[in-house]
Amino acid sequence: MQKQERKLVTPASLAVDAVLVIIFFIYMYSVVSTHVPSKDHRMILLWGTAGSMCLTIVFWLALQMLRVIVKVQHEQPDSSG
């Protein structure tokens, strides 16, 4: 018999990831935009968005790696004891 494989990505996990990434981006933009050394609103918007996007991508990647590690650990048989 073949072992049934569980899906790694479900619509619910995509929705949770999307919400977390959007919240993280907004938070990082509020932090990064205050550190842009300019008084021009367009430059603050540009560099605040660019910096926040880089940090958000790293957050998304870390979130995906955490999700994979947790799934692998749950699928392994308990060998303690």
BELBELNOR-V208563 format. One record per residue. N is the residue number from 1. SS is DSSP state (H for helix, E for strand, - for the rest). D_LAST is the distance of its C-alpha to the last C-alpha in Angstrom with 1 decimal. Layout:
# BELBELNOR-V208563
n->N ss->SS d_last->D_LAST
n->N ss->SS d_last->D_LAST
This chain:
# BELBELNOR-V208563
n->1 ss->- d_last->29.3
n->2 ss->- d_last->28.9
n->3 ss->- d_last->26.1
n->4 ss->- d_last->27.6
n->5 ss->- d_last->27.5
n->6 ss->- d_last->27.4
n->7 ss->- d_last->30.1
n->8 ss->- d_last->29.2
n->9 ss->- d_last->32.4
n->10 ss->- d_last->33.7
n->11 ss->H d_last->36.8
n->12 ss->H d_last->34.9
n->13 ss->H d_last->32.9
n->14 ss->H d_last->36.2
n->15 ss->H d_last->37.9
n->16 ss->H d_last->35.3
n->17 ss->H d_last->35.4
n->18 ss->H d_last->39.2
n->19 ss->H d_last->39.4
n->20 ss->H d_last->37.1
n->21 ss->H d_last->38.9
n->22 ss->H d_last->42.3
n->23 ss->H d_last->41.4
n->24 ss->H d_last->40.1
n->25 ss->H d_last->43.3
n->26 ss->H d_last->45.5
n->27 ss->H d_last->43.8
n->28 ss->H d_last->44.0
n->29 ss->H d_last->47.6
n->30 ss->H d_last->48.5
n->31 ss->H d_last->47.0
n->32 ss->H d_last->48.3
n->33 ss->H d_last->51.8
n->34 ss->H d_last->52.6
n->35 ss->H d_last->52.2
n->36 ss->- d_last->54.6
n->37 ss->- d_last->57.7
n->38 ss->- d_last->60.3
n->39 ss->- d_last->62.5
n->40 ss->- d_last->63.0
n->41 ss->H d_last->61.0
n->42 ss->H d_last->60.6
n->43 ss->H d_last->59.1
n->44 ss->H d_last->56.7
n->45 ss->H d_last->55.7
n->46 ss->H d_last->55.4
n->47 ss->H d_last->53.4
n->48 ss->H d_last->51.3
n->49 ss->H d_last->50.3
n->50 ss->H d_last->49.7
n->51 ss->H d_last->47.5
n->52 ss->H d_last->45.6
n->53 ss->H d_last->45.2
n->54 ss->H d_last->43.6
n->55 ss->H d_last->41.1
n->56 ss->H d_last->40.4
n->57 ss->H d_last->39.7
n->58 ss->H d_last->37.1
n->59 ss->H d_last->35.5
n->60 ss->H d_last->35.6
n->61 ss->H d_last->33.9
n->62 ss->H d_last->31.1
n->63 ss->H d_last->30.7
n->64 ss->H d_last->30.4
n->65 ss->H d_last->27.9
n->66 ss->H d_last->25.7
n->67 ss->H d_last->26.1
n->68 ss->H d_last->25.0
n->69 ss->H d_last->21.9
n->70 ss->H d_last->20.8
n->71 ss->H d_last->21.5
n->72 ss->H d_last->19.7
n->73 ss->H d_last->16.5
n->74 ss->H d_last->16.9
n->75 ss->H d_last->17.6
n->76 ss->- d_last->14.6
n->77 ss->- d_last->11.9
n->78 ss->- d_last->8.6
n->79 ss->- d_last->6.5
n->80 ss->- d_last->3.7
n->81 ss->- d_last->0.0
